[in-house]
Amino acid sequence: MSMLTPPGMGGKKYRITGDRYPRMRRPRHRRRIVLTVVATACALGLAGWGTLQLIDVFGGRGNTAQASQGTAHCHGKTDTAQARTAARKLPAPGSLTVNVFNATPRSGLAKRTADELQKRGFNIGKVGNAPAAYDKKVKGSGILLGPEAADGPLKVLATQLTGAQRKTDGRKGTDLDLIIGDTFKDLTTQQNAAKSLALLNRPSPAPAADAKC
């Protein structure tokens, strides 16, 4: 009897047909549950992040931070501009005392020059011939002398004599010296001197970026 003939079937043979056979597979329920949980967690995370972004936008947090940074930046620029303006502020002629000395063979230049400077608001100190170190030794229009910290005052005095050389020495006090040289003819005209002095006291223009602050 063939093994394919079950007992009690009268010796009949039966043929198994078809190409499907039972296969052992893992249940798919667990995989679906895991995927569902992961997808849900991702969706909740994205939703929460989006909500926080909307709160920041409508609550003004981002704009406030940017505004604070911009304000601080503008304050920094303003402080710098103010410091630059303060540094450029120069003394008035009435606060300066000028000694006028003549280093040329021509007489009367020191007195005439001192009188003109006094008319323009400067205080006049000593008037006379130049010291031996400069007498007959100044080839240009003149030399302006002052203490080491007198850069500003010397600039103011320089507006009155075109082409004058500026120098500092170790003197004590704040007096300035105007030593008349060989090529001296006259002081700068009062009108041109006033224009030069106004330009010195004019603050630097603010950067274009400051206008946005």
Helices and strands as residue ranges (DSSP letters): H 29-59, H 61-88, G 93-95, E 97-102, H 109-119, E 123-129, E 142-147, H 151-158, E 165-169, E 176-180, H 190-201, G 208-212
